[in-house]
Amino acid sequence: MEKQWQTIDPDPETVRRLSDQVQCSPLIARLLAIRGIQSKVQATRFLHPSLSDLTPPMELAGMHEAVLRIHRAMETGEKILVFGDYDADGVTATAALVGFLRHCGARVGYYIPHRIADGYGLGADFINNRAIPAGVGLIITADCGSGSGDAVSLARQAGIHTIVTDHHPVARIPGDAVAVINPTRPECQANLAHLAGVGVAFYLVIALRTHLRKAGFWKNRREPNLKQLCDLVAVGTVADVAPLIAENRALTTAGLRQINQGARPGIAALMRMSGPADTPTDAEAIAFRLAPRLNAAGRLVHARMACELLLTDNRHKADRLARALCRLNNRRQSMEQDLLETILERLPRSPGQTTQPVLVLDGNRWHEGILGIVASRLARQFNRPTVVISTRNGVGKGSARSIDGIDLSAVLERCADLLDRFGGHPLAAGLSLSTANIPAFRSRLETIVDQMTADRGAQPAALTIDAHVPLEAITPDLMHNLERLEPFGQGNPYPLFMDSGVRVHASKTVGDRHRQMLLESGSGKGGKHPAIQFNVPGMPPGVNRLRKIAYRPQWNYWNGRKSLQLIVEGTDPES
């Protein structure tokens, strides 16, 4: 389906006012207005994100009870166990909690379940077979636990208390937990639902450090600077595709500073082995270099490997673990491509599937660790929600990915009677069901999503243009101004510009499916700009001009040099 080009038109008066008040260019003012910035105060906080602007942790429901219970466990020498999720958000949340509690001298260990052998979340098997025999007195969950009411009750009966830190919305929280710190709880008025799981865990650490200070705990012990944990918060937040707004923006900015200082051996090793050493780390580097490698451990082997990388102070151990994660990620990429090709080859044999408003695909013993990535790629390719299910011994386990405007959480809630378990976010979810229910589940999903798309009308994929910016305006000064809007990501996308009448001086295909070009403004000013467009066929023969292009200007780092290049998102060639 051809993408529809849409130019955003912010209020001109707001743009003019912001430009005057903030003393910025009209383009930067326009981009601020598009991001919902209306006043000088909002603009200042956006352009200068600071940890001092964080919402006080005690505004989160359950925080007071949680810090009191953890302090008691520290005083009495109870065994504390952090139970984390196996994705990058859960692993970084686990590392943040464990690292801080170790610094406090607490008796703390951690456990992250195996994706396939254990499945998602805190369960009865873990309580019976691990927590009780190990003599654990307090469990603190990281990025999970809100839907584990039965396991929390079982633990309570065995004399084990549980504190839940999570950000996944659920219909009913565990009533037997000492505290449930989850900003998506309806009764929580902190306005922090945008936090990732690691953000919630970090808020618990902030509150606990303050509580311990008031209790005189730090008189004979060095009080930690919590900025040193912000690198973990940045990685987990970006990896979980949490919106980079408000607190997330401040936390990620502080975390990127830590990463670029090379403060944590594990992250420094992983950055060094995953790309050019002279490239500064930004949110995009987290998303495409760090997150996939950290996630590869939980997808293919065990997430403990990633957590150990983040916790170690030993550089030799960090190097060894980073190399192992890079090898796992290469294997993951190969497996992902194989499964994607299998599905794409199969689709023509079921032509009706690609005309449905949702794709539901199942196969015997597909590797469960790569289902989500494949679902994400298919959802982008076909511009519709996609569920990929692996079947084994009568049980299907699947990952779902959606598109803007289709809330997966709401959709799956209406299929609850067909599912054994499900949970997640509006754009990403996991589920399990009996294989016998897959046909009915597919039919129900098609009906629900068809109704949702009918209600909102046909929505072709869109290229949302921020501004018309001729290529000759792309200069180092402009790039410096754009950097003031970083970090870019979900909720604050990298600006997308448009130009028209662009000259094509050269074009060739590289890497089989990417188009490398040399482009010049139609005016002939500003020189020629290297450009690349990913996952497209070669330029049609004889095309030397483009009616319009949609592009993002970026710095390219190569062999110690820094140069401007264009990332082209869309073109309209002249015939």
C-alpha positions as CSV (number, residue, x, y, z in Angstrom):
1,M,0.0,0.0,0.0
2,E,1.4,3.4,-1.0
3,K,2.1,5.7,2.0
4,Q,0.0,8.8,2.3
5,W,2.1,12.0,2.8
6,Q,0.7,14.2,5.5
7,T,2.2,17.6,6.5
8,I,1.6,18.7,10.1
9,D,0.4,22.3,10.4
10,P,0.9,23.7,13.9
11,D,-0.7,26.9,15.0
12,P,1.3,29.8,13.4
13,E,0.8,32.0,16.5
14,T,2.2,29.3,18.8
15,V,5.2,28.9,16.6
16,R,5.9,32.7,16.5
17,R,5.4,33.0,20.3
18,L,7.8,30.1,21.0
19,S,10.4,31.4,18.6
20,D,10.4,34.8,20.4
21,Q,10.2,33.5,24.0
22,V,12.8,30.7,23.6
23,Q,15.0,32.6,21.2
24,C,15.1,29.7,18.7
25,S,14.7,29.4,15.0
26,P,11.2,29.2,13.5
27,L,11.9,25.6,12.5
28,I,12.8,24.6,16.0
29,A,9.7,26.5,17.3
30,R,7.6,24.6,14.8
31,L,9.0,21.3,15.9
32,L,8.3,22.1,19.5
33,A,4.7,23.1,18.7
34,I,4.2,19.8,16.8
35,R,5.3,18.0,20.0
36,G,2.6,19.7,22.0
37,I,4.8,22.5,23.6
38,Q,2.7,25.6,24.1
39,S,4.7,27.8,26.6
40,K,8.2,29.0,27.5
41,V,8.1,26.9,30.7
42,Q,7.2,23.7,28.7
43,A,9.8,24.5,26.1
44,T,12.5,25.0,28.7
45,R,11.8,21.7,30.4
46,F,11.8,19.9,27.0
47,L,15.0,21.5,25.8
48,H,16.8,21.1,29.1
49,P,15.5,17.9,30.7
50,S,16.6,17.6,34.3
51,L,16.4,14.9,37.0
52,S,15.3,17.7,39.4
53,D,12.0,17.8,37.6
54,L,11.1,14.2,38.3
55,T,7.7,13.6,40.0
56,P,8.4,12.7,43.7
57,P,8.4,8.9,44.1
58,M,6.1,8.9,47.1
59,E,3.3,10.0,44.8
60,L,3.3,6.4,43.5
61,A,0.7,4.3,45.2
62,G,2.3,1.6,47.4
63,M,5.7,3.3,47.6
64,H,5.6,4.0,51.4
65,E,4.7,0.4,52.3
66,A,7.4,-0.9,49.9
67,V,10.3,1.1,51.4
68,L,9.3,0.3,55.0
69,R,9.2,-3.5,54.2
70,I,12.5,-3.5,52.3
71,H,14.2,-1.5,55.1
72,R,12.9,-4.1,57.6
73,A,14.3,-6.9,55.5
74,M,17.7,-5.2,55.4
75,E,17.8,-4.7,59.2
76,T,16.8,-8.3,60.0
77,G,19.0,-9.9,57.3
78,E,16.1,-11.5,55.5
79,K,16.8,-13.1,52.1
80,I,15.5,-10.7,49.4
81,L,15.0,-12.0,45.9
82,V,14.4,-9.8,42.8
83,F,12.3,-11.6,40.3
84,G,12.7,-10.0,36.8
85,D,11.3,-10.3,33.3
86,Y,13.5,-11.7,30.6
87,D,13.4,-8.8,28.1
88,A,15.8,-5.8,28.2
89,D,13.4,-3.7,30.3
90,G,13.1,-6.5,32.9
91,V,16.8,-7.2,32.9
92,T,17.8,-3.6,33.4
93,A,15.1,-3.2,36.1
94,T,16.5,-6.3,37.9
95,A,20.1,-5.0,37.6
96,A,19.1,-1.6,39.0
97,L,17.4,-3.1,42.1
98,V,20.1,-5.8,42.7
99,G,22.9,-3.3,42.2
100,F,21.5,-0.8,44.7
101,L,20.6,-3.5,47.3
102,R,24.0,-5.0,47.1
103,H,25.5,-1.6,47.7
104,C,23.3,-1.4,50.8
105,G,24.7,-4.7,52.1
106,A,21.4,-6.5,51.8
107,R,21.2,-10.3,51.4
108,V,19.9,-10.1,47.8
109,G,19.8,-12.5,44.9
110,Y,17.8,-12.5,41.7
111,Y,16.0,-14.8,39.4
112,I,14.9,-14.4,35.8
113,P,12.7,-17.1,34.3
114,H,13.6,-19.0,31.1
115,R,11.4,-17.8,28.3
116,I,10.4,-21.3,27.2
117,A,10.9,-23.6,30.2
118,D,9.4,-21.2,32.7
119,G,7.2,-18.8,30.7
120,Y,6.3,-15.3,31.6
121,G,5.8,-13.9,35.1
122,L,5.8,-15.1,38.7
123,G,4.2,-18.5,39.0
124,A,3.3,-21.1,41.5
125,D,6.2,-23.4,40.4
126,F,8.7,-20.8,41.3
127,I,7.2,-20.2,44.7
128,N,7.0,-23.9,45.5
129,N,10.3,-25.1,44.0
130,R,12.6,-22.2,44.4
131,A,11.5,-19.4,46.8
132,I,10.3,-21.6,49.7
133,P,13.3,-24.1,49.6
134,A,15.7,-21.2,49.4
135,G,14.3,-19.5,52.5
136,V,13.4,-16.3,50.7
137,G,11.5,-13.8,53.0
138,L,10.8,-11.0,50.5
139,I,10.3,-11.1,46.7
140,I,10.5,-7.8,44.7
141,T,9.3,-8.2,41.1
142,A,10.8,-6.2,38.3
143,D,8.7,-5.4,35.2
144,C,6.2,-8.1,36.0
145,G,4.0,-9.4,38.8
146,S,0.8,-7.3,38.4
147,G,-1.1,-10.3,37.0
148,S,0.4,-12.9,39.3
149,G,-2.2,-12.8,42.1
150,D,-2.3,-16.6,42.6
151,A,1.5,-16.8,43.0
152,V,1.6,-13.8,45.4
153,S,-1.1,-15.4,47.5
154,L,0.7,-18.7,47.6
155,A,3.9,-17.0,48.7
156,R,2.0,-15.1,51.4
157,Q,0.6,-18.4,52.7
158,A,4.2,-19.7,52.9
159,G,5.3,-16.6,54.9
160,I,6.9,-14.8,51.9
161,H,6.0,-11.2,51.3
162,T,5.9,-9.7,47.8
163,I,6.4,-6.2,46.5
164,V,5.4,-5.7,42.8
165,T,7.1,-3.2,40.6
166,D,5.6,-3.2,37.2
167,H,4.0,-1.0,34.5
168,H,1.8,-3.5,32.7
169,P,-1.9,-2.6,33.0
170,V,-4.1,-5.4,34.5
171,A,-7.7,-5.7,35.5
172,R,-6.9,-6.8,39.1
173,I,-3.7,-6.4,41.1
174,P,-2.5,-9.0,43.6
175,G,-4.4,-8.3,46.8
176,D,-2.0,-10.2,49.0
177,A,1.1,-8.2,48.0
178,V,2.7,-5.9,50.6
179,A,2.7,-3.2,47.9
180,V,2.0,-3.0,44.2
181,I,3.9,-0.1,42.6
182,N,2.4,0.2,39.2
183,P,1.6,3.7,37.7
184,T,-1.1,2.2,35.5
185,R,-3.2,1.3,38.5
186,P,-6.5,3.3,38.3
187,E,-6.1,4.5,41.9
188,C,-2.5,5.7,41.3
189,Q,-2.6,9.5,40.7
190,A,1.1,10.1,40.0
191,N,0.6,10.5,36.3
192,L,3.6,8.3,35.5
193,A,2.0,5.6,33.3
194,H,4.6,6.4,30.6
195,L,7.4,4.9,32.8
196,A,8.9,1.6,31.6
197,G,9.4,-1.2,34.1
198,V,13.0,-0.1,34.8
199,G,11.7,3.4,35.4
200,V,9.3,2.1,38.1
201,A,12.1,0.1,39.7
202,F,14.4,3.2,39.7
203,Y,11.6,5.2,41.4
204,L,11.6,2.6,44.2
205,V,15.4,3.0,44.5
206,I,15.1,6.8,44.8
207,A,12.5,6.4,47.5
208,L,14.4,3.8,49.3
209,R,17.6,5.9,49.3
210,T,15.7,8.9,50.7
211,H,14.1,6.7,53.4
212,L,17.4,5.3,54.4
213,R,18.9,8.7,54.6
214,K,16.2,9.8,57.0
215,A,16.9,6.7,59.1
216,G,20.6,7.6,59.3
217,F,21.6,4.6,57.2
218,W,24.3,6.5,55.3
219,K,26.2,7.8,58.3
220,N,28.7,5.0,58.1
221,R,28.3,4.0,54.5
222,R,28.8,5.9,51.2
223,E,25.5,7.1,49.8
224,P,25.3,6.2,46.1
225,N,24.9,8.7,43.4
226,L,21.8,7.4,41.5
227,K,22.8,9.0,38.3
228,Q,25.1,6.0,38.0
229,L,21.9,3.8,37.5
230,C,20.4,6.1,34.8
231,D,22.3,4.2,32.1
232,L,20.2,1.1,32.9
233,V,17.0,3.2,32.9
234,A,17.9,4.7,29.5
235,V,18.5,1.2,28.0
236,G,15.3,-0.3,29.4
237,T,13.2,2.6,28.6
238,V,14.3,2.8,24.9
239,A,14.3,-1.0,24.5
240,D,10.7,-1.2,25.7
241,V,9.7,1.6,23.3
242,A,8.3,3.7,26.1
243,P,7.6,7.3,25.1
244,L,10.5,9.6,25.5
245,I,8.5,12.3,27.2
246,A,8.5,14.0,30.6
247,E,10.4,11.8,33.2
248,N,11.5,9.3,30.5
249,R,13.1,12.2,28.7
250,A,15.1,13.3,31.7
251,L,16.1,9.8,32.7
252,T,17.2,8.8,29.2
253,T,19.2,12.0,28.8
254,A,21.0,11.4,32.1
255,G,21.5,7.8,31.1
256,L,23.0,8.6,27.7
257,R,25.6,10.8,29.4
258,Q,26.6,7.9,31.6
259,I,26.8,5.5,28.7
260,N,29.0,8.0,26.7
261,Q,31.4,8.2,29.6
262,G,31.9,4.5,29.5
263,A,31.0,4.2,33.2
264,R,29.5,0.6,33.1
265,P,31.9,-2.1,31.8
266,G,29.2,-4.3,30.4
267,I,27.5,-1.5,28.3
268,A,30.9,-0.1,27.2
269,A,32.0,-3.6,26.0
270,L,28.7,-4.2,24.2
271,M,28.9,-0.8,22.4
272,R,32.5,-1.4,21.5
273,M,31.7,-4.7,19.9
274,S,28.5,-3.8,18.1
275,G,29.6,-0.8,16.0
276,P,32.2,1.9,15.3
277,A,34.0,2.9,18.4
278,D,34.0,6.6,17.5
279,T,30.2,6.8,17.3
280,P,28.4,8.6,20.2
281,T,25.6,6.6,21.8
282,D,22.2,8.1,21.3
283,A,18.7,6.6,21.7
284,E,18.9,5.0,18.3
285,A,22.1,3.2,19.2
286,I,20.3,1.8,22.3
287,A,17.5,0.6,20.1
288,F,19.5,-0.9,17.3
289,R,22.8,-1.9,19.0
290,L,22.3,-2.5,22.7
291,A,18.7,-3.7,23.0
292,P,18.8,-6.5,20.4
293,R,21.9,-8.0,21.9
294,L,20.6,-7.8,25.5
295,N,17.3,-9.3,24.3
296,A,19.1,-12.1,22.4
297,A,20.1,-13.8,25.6
298,G,16.5,-14.1,26.8
299,R,15.2,-15.0,23.4
300,L,17.7,-17.9,22.7
301,V,19.5,-19.0,25.9
302,H,18.8,-17.3,29.2
303,A,18.5,-13.6,30.2
304,R,20.8,-14.1,33.2
305,M,23.7,-13.7,30.8
306,A,22.5,-10.1,30.0
307,C,21.9,-9.3,33.6
308,E,25.4,-10.5,34.6
309,L,26.9,-8.3,31.9
310,L,25.1,-5.3,33.4
311,L,26.1,-6.1,37.0
312,T,29.7,-6.9,36.6
313,D,32.6,-4.5,37.4
314,N,35.1,-6.9,35.9
315,R,36.1,-5.7,32.4
316,H,37.4,-9.1,31.3
317,K,34.1,-10.7,32.3
318,A,32.2,-7.9,30.5
319,D,34.2,-8.5,27.3
320,R,33.5,-12.2,27.4
321,L,29.8,-11.8,28.0
322,A,29.5,-9.0,25.4
323,R,31.2,-11.3,22.7
324,A,28.7,-14.1,23.6
325,L,25.7,-11.7,23.3
326,C,26.9,-10.5,19.9
327,R,27.2,-14.1,18.7
328,L,23.7,-14.9,20.0
329,N,22.4,-11.8,18.2
330,N,23.9,-12.9,14.9
331,R,22.2,-16.3,15.4
332,R,18.9,-14.6,16.3
333,Q,19.0,-12.5,13.1
334,S,19.5,-15.6,11.0
335,M,16.7,-17.5,12.7
336,E,14.4,-14.5,12.4
337,Q,15.1,-14.2,8.6
338,D,14.5,-17.9,8.1
339,L,11.1,-17.8,9.9
340,L,10.1,-14.6,8.0
341,E,10.9,-16.2,4.7
342,T,9.0,-19.3,5.6
343,I,5.9,-17.2,6.4
344,L,6.2,-15.0,3.3
345,E,6.5,-18.1,1.1
346,R,3.4,-19.6,2.8
347,L,1.2,-16.6,2.5
348,P,0.5,-16.8,-1.3
349,R,-0.9,-20.3,-0.7
350,S,-3.6,-18.6,1.6
351,P,-4.3,-15.5,-0.5
352,G,-7.3,-14.6,1.7
353,Q,-5.2,-14.0,4.7
354,T,-3.4,-10.9,3.4
355,T,-6.8,-9.3,2.7
356,Q,-7.9,-9.7,6.3
357,P,-7.6,-6.7,8.7
358,V,-5.3,-8.8,11.0
359,L,-2.7,-11.5,10.3
360,V,-2.8,-14.6,12.6
361,L,-0.1,-17.1,11.6
362,D,0.8,-20.3,13.4
363,G,3.3,-23.0,12.9
364,N,4.6,-26.1,14.6
365,R,7.6,-25.6,16.9
366,W,8.6,-22.1,15.6
367,H,11.1,-20.8,18.1
368,E,9.2,-18.8,20.7
369,G,12.1,-16.4,21.2
370,I,11.8,-14.7,17.8
371,L,8.0,-14.6,17.3
372,G,7.7,-11.0,18.5
373,I,10.4,-9.7,16.1
374,V,8.9,-11.5,13.2
375,A,5.4,-10.3,14.1
376,S,6.7,-6.7,14.2
377,R,8.3,-7.0,10.8
378,L,5.1,-8.4,9.3
379,A,2.9,-5.7,10.9
380,R,5.1,-3.0,9.3
381,Q,5.2,-4.8,6.0
382,F,1.4,-5.3,5.7
383,N,0.4,-2.3,7.9
384,R,-2.0,-4.4,10.0
385,P,-1.9,-6.1,13.5
386,T,-0.1,-9.4,13.4
387,V,0.0,-12.4,15.7
388,V,2.6,-15.1,15.2
389,I,2.0,-18.4,17.2
390,S,4.2,-21.4,17.8
391,T,2.3,-24.6,18.5
392,R,3.7,-27.5,20.5
393,N,1.9,-30.4,22.3
394,G,-1.5,-28.9,21.9
395,V,-0.5,-25.4,23.2
396,G,0.1,-22.3,21.2
397,K,2.3,-19.5,22.5
398,G,2.3,-16.3,20.5
399,S,3.5,-12.7,20.2
400,A,1.3,-9.9,18.8
401,R,2.3,-6.5,17.4
402,S,-0.1,-3.8,16.3
403,I,-0.2,-0.5,14.4
404,D,-1.2,2.9,15.5
405,G,-4.9,3.1,16.2
406,I,-5.5,-0.6,17.1
407,D,-5.1,-1.2,20.9
408,L,-4.0,-4.8,21.3
409,S,-4.8,-4.8,25.0
410,A,-8.4,-4.0,24.3
411,V,-8.6,-6.4,21.4
412,L,-7.2,-9.4,23.4
413,E,-9.5,-8.5,26.4
414,R,-12.4,-9.3,24.1
415,C,-10.9,-12.7,23.3
416,A,-10.2,-13.6,26.9
417,D,-12.5,-16.6,26.8
418,L,-10.3,-18.2,24.1
419,L,-7.0,-17.5,25.7
420,D,-5.2,-19.2,28.6
421,R,-3.0,-16.2,29.3
422,F,-2.4,-12.8,27.8
423,G,-0.9,-9.4,28.6
424,G,1.1,-6.5,27.3
425,H,0.6,-3.0,25.8
426,P,-1.5,-1.4,23.1
427,L,1.2,-2.1,20.5
428,A,2.8,-5.4,21.8
429,A,1.4,-8.4,23.7
430,G,2.0,-12.0,24.4
431,L,-0.5,-14.8,24.7
432,S,-1.0,-18.5,25.1
433,L,-4.0,-20.7,24.1
434,S,-5.0,-24.2,23.1
435,T,-4.3,-25.0,19.5
436,A,-7.9,-26.1,19.2
437,N,-8.9,-22.4,19.8
438,I,-6.7,-20.9,17.1
439,P,-9.3,-20.9,14.3
440,A,-11.9,-19.3,16.6
441,F,-9.3,-16.8,17.9
442,R,-8.4,-15.9,14.3
443,S,-12.0,-15.4,13.3
444,R,-12.8,-13.3,16.5
445,L,-9.8,-11.1,15.9
446,E,-10.7,-10.5,12.3
447,T,-14.2,-9.4,13.3
448,I,-13.0,-7.1,16.1
449,V,-10.2,-5.5,14.1
450,D,-12.5,-5.1,11.1
451,Q,-15.0,-3.3,13.2
452,M,-12.3,-1.0,14.7
453,T,-10.9,-0.2,11.2
454,A,-14.4,0.5,9.9
455,D,-15.1,2.9,12.7
456,R,-12.0,4.9,12.0
457,G,-12.0,4.5,8.2
458,A,-9.3,3.2,6.0
459,Q,-5.9,4.3,7.3
460,P,-3.1,3.7,4.8
461,A,0.4,4.0,6.3
462,A,1.4,7.6,6.5
463,L,4.6,9.6,6.1
464,T,4.0,12.4,8.6
465,I,6.1,15.4,7.5
466,D,7.2,18.0,10.1
467,A,8.3,20.7,7.7
468,H,9.3,21.6,4.1
469,V,13.1,22.0,4.4
470,P,15.1,22.3,1.1
471,L,18.3,20.3,1.0
472,E,20.4,23.4,0.8
473,A,19.3,24.3,4.4
474,I,20.8,21.1,5.8
475,T,24.0,22.4,7.5
476,P,26.0,21.6,10.6
477,D,24.3,24.6,12.3
478,L,20.9,23.1,11.6
479,M,22.0,19.7,12.9
480,H,23.3,21.3,16.1
481,N,19.8,22.9,16.6
482,L,18.1,19.6,15.9
483,E,20.3,18.0,18.6
484,R,18.6,20.2,21.2
485,L,15.4,18.1,20.6
486,E,17.1,14.8,21.5
487,P,16.7,12.1,22.6
488,F,14.5,10.9,19.7
489,G,12.3,7.9,19.9
490,Q,8.8,6.8,20.6
491,G,6.7,9.9,21.5
492,N,9.4,12.2,20.1
493,P,10.3,10.9,16.7
494,Y,13.3,12.2,14.7
495,P,11.9,15.1,12.5
496,L,10.9,14.1,9.0
497,F,11.4,16.8,6.4
498,M,10.3,17.2,2.7
499,D,11.9,18.8,-0.3
500,S,10.7,18.9,-3.9
501,G,12.3,19.0,-7.3
502,V,15.4,17.1,-6.1
503,R,18.1,16.2,-8.5
504,V,19.5,12.6,-8.6
505,H,23.2,12.6,-9.5
506,A,23.8,9.0,-8.8
507,S,21.9,5.9,-7.6
508,K,22.9,2.3,-7.0
509,T,21.7,-0.7,-5.0
510,V,23.8,-1.8,-2.1
511,G,23.4,-4.8,0.2
512,D,20.8,-6.3,-2.3
513,R,17.9,-4.2,-1.1
514,H,19.1,-0.6,-0.2
515,R,19.3,2.3,-2.5
516,Q,22.3,4.6,-2.2
517,M,22.0,8.0,-3.8
518,L,23.7,11.3,-4.3
519,L,21.1,14.1,-4.2
520,E,21.1,17.9,-4.8
521,S,18.5,20.6,-4.1
522,G,16.6,21.6,-7.2
523,S,18.0,25.1,-6.8
524,G,21.6,23.7,-7.3
525,K,22.6,25.3,-4.0
526,G,24.1,23.6,-1.0
527,G,26.1,21.0,-2.7
528,K,25.4,17.3,-3.1
529,H,24.2,15.1,-0.2
530,P,24.9,11.4,0.2
531,A,21.6,9.6,0.9
532,I,20.3,6.1,1.5
533,Q,16.9,4.5,1.4
534,F,16.5,1.1,3.1
535,N,14.5,-1.9,1.8
536,V,13.5,-0.6,-1.6
537,P,14.2,-1.7,-5.2
538,G,16.7,0.1,-7.4
539,M,15.8,3.5,-8.9
540,P,13.9,3.1,-12.2
541,P,16.1,3.7,-15.3
542,G,16.4,7.2,-16.5
543,V,15.2,8.9,-13.4
544,N,17.3,12.0,-12.6
545,R,14.8,14.0,-10.6
546,L,12.4,13.4,-7.8
547,R,9.1,15.3,-7.5
548,K,9.5,15.1,-3.7
549,I,11.4,13.2,-1.0
550,A,10.8,12.7,2.7
551,Y,14.0,12.5,4.6
552,R,15.8,12.7,7.9
553,P,19.2,14.4,8.1
554,Q,21.7,12.6,10.3
555,W,25.4,12.5,11.1
556,N,27.3,9.5,9.6
557,Y,30.4,8.4,11.5
558,W,32.9,6.4,9.6
559,N,36.7,5.9,10.0
560,G,36.9,8.7,12.5
561,R,35.1,11.2,10.2
562,K,31.7,12.8,10.7
563,S,29.7,13.7,7.7
564,L,26.1,14.6,6.8
565,Q,23.8,12.1,5.1
566,L,20.1,11.8,4.4
567,I,18.0,8.9,5.5
568,V,15.3,8.8,2.8
569,E,11.9,7.5,4.0
570,G,9.9,8.1,0.8
571,T,10.3,9.3,-2.8
572,D,8.1,10.3,-5.7
573,P,10.2,9.9,-8.9
574,E,9.5,11.9,-12.1
575,S,8.8,9.5,-15.0
